[in-house]
Amino acid sequence: MKTIKSVKATKNIEVGTVKRVGEKEADSEVRGGYWKYVPKSEWKGEKKVEEQPKVEKPVKEKKNAKNSK
């Protein structure tokens, strides 16, 4: 398995997309000029970012300290 990253955008792939593929597929993709080899750590780092759930903190409304009579 090899890790490759897109360096040019196509209609199906955005620039910076990282994927793991077999050696033969990686070789042909890199020769095409739209992909380059990158360390596996880039794929792992991107994978961890995607897995983390995004939790939005609710905005608390501040109550006025002064009570109106």
C-alpha positions as CSV (number, residue, x, y, z in Angstrom):
1,M,0.0,0.0,0.0
2,K,1.1,3.5,-0.8
3,T,-0.2,6.9,0.3
4,I,-0.8,9.5,-2.4
5,K,-2.0,13.1,-2.4
6,S,-3.7,15.0,-5.2
7,V,-1.7,18.1,-6.4
8,K,-4.2,19.1,-9.2
9,A,-7.9,19.4,-9.0
10,T,-10.2,17.4,-11.3
11,K,-14.0,17.3,-11.5
12,N,-14.0,14.4,-9.0
13,I,-11.0,15.1,-6.8
14,E,-10.1,18.2,-4.8
15,V,-6.5,19.4,-4.3
16,G,-5.0,17.9,-1.1
17,T,-7.1,14.7,-1.1
18,V,-5.1,11.9,0.5
19,K,-5.8,8.2,-0.2
20,R,-4.2,4.8,0.3
21,V,-4.0,2.6,-2.8
22,G,-2.1,-0.4,-4.0
23,E,1.4,0.0,-5.4
24,K,0.5,-0.5,-9.0
25,E,-2.4,2.0,-8.9
26,A,-0.2,4.5,-7.0
27,D,2.5,4.2,-9.6
28,S,0.1,4.9,-12.5
29,E,-1.6,7.8,-10.6
30,V,1.8,9.5,-9.8
31,R,3.0,9.1,-13.4
32,G,-0.2,10.8,-14.6
33,G,0.9,14.0,-12.8
34,Y,-2.2,14.6,-10.7
35,W,-0.8,12.8,-7.6
36,K,2.4,12.7,-5.5
37,Y,3.7,10.3,-2.9
38,V,3.3,11.4,0.7
39,P,4.2,9.8,4.1
40,K,1.5,7.5,5.7
41,S,1.4,9.9,8.6
42,E,-0.4,12.5,6.4
43,W,-3.2,9.9,5.8
44,K,-3.3,9.0,9.5
45,G,-3.5,12.7,10.5
46,E,-6.3,13.4,8.1
47,K,-8.2,10.3,9.2
48,K,-8.1,11.4,12.9
49,V,-9.4,14.9,12.1
50,E,-12.4,13.4,10.2
51,E,-13.3,11.0,13.0
52,Q,-13.5,13.6,15.8
53,P,-17.1,14.6,16.3
54,K,-17.7,18.3,16.1
55,V,-19.6,19.4,19.2
56,E,-21.0,22.9,19.2
57,K,-21.3,24.5,22.6
58,P,-24.6,26.2,23.2
59,V,-24.4,29.9,23.7
60,K,-25.6,30.9,27.1
61,E,-27.6,34.1,27.4
62,K,-26.5,36.4,30.1
63,K,-29.3,37.6,32.4
64,N,-29.3,41.2,33.5
65,A,-28.1,41.7,37.0
66,K,-30.6,44.5,37.5
67,N,-34.3,43.4,37.9
68,S,-36.8,45.7,36.4
69,K,-39.8,46.6,38.6
